[in-house]
């Protein structure tokens, strides 16, 4: 690349420019660290709009994909049916070789991002809980995981019980909240409540049903104190005049 630019442009300068673009998210750092491929959500959106009307079939590598197929701003309806997703061969697209002059060293943030990408690729090859959680999420919401959702799903699979994660996805689906961030918020709330296993969720639901079916004692002010609605007590039971 530096030879093509000419005018004394050194590999070091090219590396500095590239790293600056990655830091500013002009290119996706995760895809670059894992596959040495320069892409971004904006590049992919423009690509789809350029080739969408001229190609009957558009082939995309899953691991490079950064868009949301459920978002029409990312993928127009006229293009969605033309997409065909394929897997990248890890042997043909290995992590950067040692002699690559553009490889960044000593960057902790890059290493962490690289680790997430490796774990995500493992999911597609059937290693670990991530495969189960990813497949269930995609099946529930009818779209492939991309962008920020991908990082969140990696975190969910690594930190939470898989059965509990699937339960949170089902709950998010019931509430029409089709984002990984919402699923994570459910899991974090359960964790704060000390819920770490699916059996605890089932018990909570059972207790809620039992409590709901029990007759309410409307004369008990504590009922309204819990809801912060003492006015309801006096509204329902006004004081006697005189």
C-alpha positions, 0 to 999 in steps of 0.5 A: 500500500505504501509503495502504491501511494508513493512520495515517501509514504512509509509502512509506519505512516500507513499503519498510523493512519489505519490505527487512527481510522480504527480508533475513530470507528471508521472501520470496525476494529473487531473484524479487522483484528480477526480477519484483516478486513476493513469494513464498517456498517456505513460501508456495508449499507452503501454496498447494499444500495449500490448492488441491490438493484443490479444483482439477483443474489448478494453473498455475505460472510456472516463474520464480517456482517455488522448490520441488522437485517430487521432494520430497514434503514440497514437492509432495505426490504427489496434487498433482504431476500437477495442476501445469502450468508456464508461462513468464513473458513478460519484456515483461509482467513486466519488471524494476522501473521507475525510478519504483517507490518500493520499488526498492532501490538501491546493494545489491550483494547484490541486484545479484548476485542479480538477475544470477543471475536474469537469466541463468536467464531467458536460459536459458529463452529459449535464450541461453547454455550454461545452457539446455543444462545446465538441460534436461539436469539436469531430464531426468536427475532428472525434476524442475524446478530450483528453490530453491538448485539453481537458483543452483548450476546458474547457477554451473555453467553460468557456470564450467565447460565444458558437456560436462564439466558434463553428464558430472558430471550423468551421474555424479551420476545413476549414484550416485543423488545428485540434487542440483546441489550434488553435481554441483558437488562433482564439478566442483570435485574435477576442477578441483582435479585439473587436469581442465577438459575432457571428454577429460581425464575420458575419459582418466582413466576409460581409465587406471582401467580399464587399472589395474584390469585389470592383475594386482596384485603383492601382494608389493609393500608400496607397494601397501598403503602407498598404502592406509594398510594395512600390517597387510594385508602382515603379515596376508597374509605373516606373519613366520616363527617361529624 
